[in-house]
Each structure stands twice: as structure tokens, then as C-alpha cells.
Amino acid sequence: APLGKNVMPLGAWISPPPANYGGLGNPNYITNENYKTLAESGLNFIQAIYERADLKLSDVMMALEFANANGIKYLVRDQQAIAGIDDIEVMEQSVARYMNEPAFLGNMIFDEPSTIAMPDLGSLHVNYRKSFPNSLFYINLLPTYASKNQLFISVTNPGGGASTRDDYYQYLNTYISNVKPRFISYDYYPCEGTFPNLKSGYYDNLSIIREVAMDVNIPFWVFIQTCSFGPGIRNPNKEEINWQVNTALA
């Protein structure tokens, strides 16, 4: 229960970004006003991607300050935390810079790893739990529509053909056996093309995740698609968002 007993984690991907992220010329969105909006929307934690403690700690500290002011917990992205695979001291020194901030929930470790990364992630989890037993070690997994190469080689390699159910079970079981997570988090974005088209594997992915999570007696977390973010991925309407939320809850 990372947010306390009987508190359901309601998070968002991702936190408001710093100024001129990636040279885009955007203003600084790390503001108290934006974090107040997040809290008013019902969120109780936020995941950092754009601001990284290893690149610009001041952005992370600012976000932690505004998160705390509005009762939100915050997952820090810090590539030096990942150094704990081999160098525990580097990890500990980096995380120590912000771990005592009241809003600190844990670290955003990895999004959508392939199985080739899982032995190292397992070693990192052991080291992280020893150093930070009360902090969240967050990894998010791929969906069933990932290709064979994405599941087993690299998320940036979409080749290898379509994956099968057996491939996906192997992917999940490799994750469980190596990382020994405290929960399973995955994403599946069903709203694509024109309304009312949906990806046909949404329920199957949900049922597989539920089955595996129950087998090892841990909870699962699921992403809810709320926006468009790439070719063919559409903005879902209110009913589609409610459908995702309620099927996940059920």
C-alpha cells in the first residue's frame, strides 16, 4: 500500500514538464497552479519523465515542493538510481539528495522493458529494496500487442512478427521470476482509428494480467488511455474512459 492502507493509487503519466523541454520552447509547467489542478482532478501521485534528477535536480526539487503543497506523491526519474545494478553507492548518494522530501514516493525505474533487461532489473530491485525499503520501485510493462522483438529484445525493435499469448505469458513470468515485483503495472491503449473502433485484445490482456497477478498474490495497476499521442491513436470520449476505469476495477 504505497500511499497508505485502503488508499488506491490514482496516478498520471506524466508530470508537468520543465521549460524548453527537448528544445520545444515551452514555458515552465512545473508550477504550484498545475499541481493544484492535478490534486483537484483526484490524482494522488504523479510520475516524472521529463524532469530527471541526474540532469537537473532543481527541477525535481521544485516538483517535489509543489506536489507536497498539494498533497500529491511523486515518483522521481533518476538514471543514477539505475546505477544501483552495479554501484550501490552511486544509487544511494543520488537518491539521498531527495528521498527525505515529504512528497517522495519512490523512483520511476523503467518503462516497457524487454526480457533481456530483466535480470539486471532484478538485481537492481534487490539492491534498491535494501537501501530504500519504504520507497516504490516502479516498472511498467508492455501490452500483448507488442511484437516478439519488443517483448524479448528491445522496445525500440518492432520486428520479429506478432507475439502470441504464450509469448506474453513467458514475458510476464520472466518479469516475475527475475524482478519479484510488489505489483504489476502495464499499459494497453484500446482507442484507435475512428470511433467506435477498439483494439480487440483489450479484455484478453486484462485477463492475463489478472491471472498472473493472482497467482503470485500481488495487485496490478493498469493505464487508462485519456488522450491521443501517436498515429491512429484517438482521443477517447468520456464513456470510453469510464469503460476502461470500470473494466479494470471489475
C-alpha positions in Angstrom: 0.0 0.0 0.0 2.4 2.7 -1.2 0.0 5.6 -0.3 -1.3 4.1 2.9 -3.8 1.5 4.0 -7.0 1.5 1.9 -5.8 4.3 -0.4 -6.0 3.4 -4.1 -3.1 4.9 -6.1 -4.5 7.2 -8.8 -1.6 8.4 -10.8 -0.9 10.1 -14.1 1.7 9.7 -16.8 3.3 12.2 -16.8 4.2 15.2 -14.5 4.2 18.8 -15.8 7.5 19.3 -17.7 10.2 22.0 -17.3 10.8 24.9 -19.6 12.0 24.3 -23.1 11.9 20.5 -22.8 13.7 18.9 -25.8 14.2 22.4 -27.3 10.4 22.8 -27.9 10.3 26.3 -26.5 7.5 25.5 -24.0 7.1 27.6 -20.8 7.9 26.1 -17.4 4.9 23.9 -16.4 6.3 22.9 -13.0 4.1 25.3 -11.1 2.0 25.2 -8.0 -1.0 26.0 -10.1 -0.6 22.9 -12.3 0.0 20.7 -9.2 -3.1 22.2 -7.7 -5.1 21.2 -10.8 -3.7 17.7 -10.6 -4.9 17.4 -7.0 -8.3 18.8 -7.8 -8.7 16.2 -10.6 -8.4 13.4 -8.0 -4.9 12.3 -8.5 -2.8 11.3 -5.5 0.6 10.6 -7.2 2.4 11.7 -10.4 5.2 10.1 -12.4 8.2 12.1 -13.6 9.6 11.6 -17.1 10.7 15.0 -18.4 12.5 16.2 -15.3 15.4 14.0 -14.3 17.3 14.3 -11.0 20.6 13.2 -12.8 20.3 16.1 -15.3 18.7 19.0 -13.3 18.0 18.3 -9.7 16.4 21.8 -9.2 13.5 20.9 -11.5 12.8 17.7 -9.5 13.1 19.6 -6.1 10.6 22.2 -7.4 8.2 19.5 -8.5 8.5 17.7 -5.1 7.8 21.0 -3.3 4.6 21.7 -5.3 3.5 18.1 -5.1 3.8 18.2 -1.3 2.0 21.5 -1.1 -1.0 19.9 -2.8 -1.0 16.5 -1.2 0.4 14.6 -4.1 3.2 11.9 -4.0 5.9 12.0 -6.7 7.9 9.3 -8.5 11.4 10.6 -9.3 13.1 9.7 -12.6 16.9 9.4 -11.9 19.2 7.5 -14.2 21.8 7.3 -11.3 19.3 5.2 -9.4 19.6 2.6 -12.1 23.4 2.6 -11.5 22.5 0.6 -8.4 22.7 -2.5 -10.6 26.4 -2.4 -10.3 27.2 0.6 -8.0 25.0 0.8 -4.9 26.9 3.8 -3.6 26.2 5.9 -6.6 22.5 5.0 -6.3 22.4 5.8 -2.6 24.2 9.1 -3.0 21.8 10.2 -5.8 18.6 9.2 -4.1 19.7 10.6 -0.8 19.5 14.1 -2.3 15.7 14.0 -2.4 14.5 10.9 -0.5 13.6 12.9 2.6 11.3 15.3 0.7 7.7 14.6 2.0 6.3 14.0 -1.5 8.9 11.4 -2.5 7.1 8.1 -3.2 9.9 6.3 -5.0 11.7 6.0 -8.4 10.4 5.6 -11.9 12.8 2.9 -12.9 11.9 1.6 -16.3 9.0 1.9 -18.8 8.3 -1.1 -21.0 11.4 -3.3 -20.6 12.1 -6.3 -22.7 13.1 -9.6 -21.1 16.7 -9.0 -21.9 16.8 -6.2 -19.3 15.0 -8.2 -16.6 18.0 -10.0 -14.9 19.6 -6.6 -14.3 16.3 -5.1 -13.1 16.0 -8.0 -10.7 19.5 -7.2 -9.3 18.6 -3.6 -9.1 15.4 -4.3 -7.2 17.3 -6.3 -4.6 19.8 -3.5 -4.0 17.1 -0.8 -4.1 14.9 -2.6 -1.5 17.9 -3.0 0.8 18.7 0.7 0.6 15.2 2.1 0.4 12.7 -0.5 1.8 9.9 2.0 2.1 10.2 3.5 -1.4 8.3 2.5 -4.5 10.4 0.7 -7.3 8.2 1.4 -10.3 8.4 -0.5 -13.6 5.7 -0.6 -16.3 5.2 -3.5 -18.7 4.4 -3.9 -22.4 0.9 -4.9 -23.7 0.0 -8.1 -25.6 0.2 -6.2 -28.9 4.0 -5.7 -28.6 5.9 -7.6 -31.2 8.2 -10.6 -30.4 11.3 -8.4 -30.6 9.8 -5.8 -28.3 9.0 -8.4 -25.7 12.3 -10.2 -25.8 14.9 -7.9 -27.4 14.1 -4.2 -27.3 11.1 -2.0 -27.2 12.6 0.1 -30.0 12.8 -3.0 -32.3 9.2 -3.7 -33.6 10.3 -6.7 -35.7 10.1 -10.4 -35.1 6.5 -10.8 -36.0 3.4 -10.6 -33.8 3.7 -12.1 -30.4 1.4 -14.9 -29.2 -0.4 -15.5 -25.9 2.3 -17.9 -24.9 5.0 -15.3 -25.7 3.2 -12.9 -23.4 2.9 -15.4 -20.6 6.7 -16.0 -21.0 7.3 -12.3 -20.8 5.3 -11.9 -17.6 6.7 -14.9 -16.0 10.3 -13.8 -16.8 9.5 -10.5 -15.2 8.0 -12.1 -12.0 10.9 -14.6 -11.6 13.6 -12.0 -12.1 12.3 -8.8 -10.6 10.0 -10.2 -7.9 7.8 -7.1 -8.1 5.4 -5.9 -5.4 2.8 -5.2 -8.1 2.4 -5.5 -11.9 1.8 -2.3 -13.9 1.1 -2.4 -17.6 -0.4 -0.3 -20.4 -2.9 -1.1 -23.1 -4.3 1.7 -25.3 -7.5 0.4 -26.9 -8.9 3.5 -28.6 -7.6 3.7 -32.1 -8.8 4.7 -35.5 -12.3 6.2 -35.7 -14.9 5.9 -33.1 -16.1 3.3 -32.0 -13.2 1.1 -33.1 -11.3 -0.6 -30.3 -8.3 -2.9 -30.3 -9.7 -6.4 -30.0 -7.3 -7.7 -27.4 -8.1 -5.4 -24.5 -10.0 -7.9 -22.4 -7.6 -10.7 -23.1 -4.6 -8.6 -21.9 -6.6 -7.6 -18.8 -7.5 -11.3 -18.0 -3.9 -12.5 -18.5 -2.5 -9.8 -16.2 -5.2 -10.5 -13.6 -4.4 -14.3 -13.7 -0.7 -13.8 -13.3 -1.1 -11.2 -10.5 -3.4 -13.5 -8.6 -1.1 -16.5 -9.0 1.7 -14.6 -7.1 -0.7 -12.7 -4.9 0.2 -9.1 -5.8 -2.0 -6.3 -7.2 -1.9 -5.0 -10.7 -2.1 -1.4 -12.0 -3.4 -0.5 -15.4 -3.1 2.6 -17.5 -6.2 4.4 -18.7 -6.0 5.9 -22.2 -7.1 9.5 -21.8 -5.6 11.2 -24.9 -4.2 10.9 -28.4 -0.4 10.5 -28.6 0.5 9.0 -32.0 -0.7 7.9 -35.4 -4.0 6.2 -35.3 -4.4 6.7 -31.5 -7.5 8.8 -30.9 -8.8 10.9 -28.0 -11.3 8.7 -26.1 -14.6 10.2 -25.1 -15.9 10.3 -21.6 -17.8 7.0 -21.9 -14.7 5.2 -23.2 -12.6 6.5 -20.3 -15.3 5.3 -17.9 -15.4 1.9 -19.6 -11.6 1.5 -19.2 -11.8 2.5 -15.5 -14.7 0.2 -14.6 -13.5 -2.8 -16.5 -10.1 -2.5 -14.7 -11.9 -2.2 -11.4 -14.1 -5.2 -12.1 
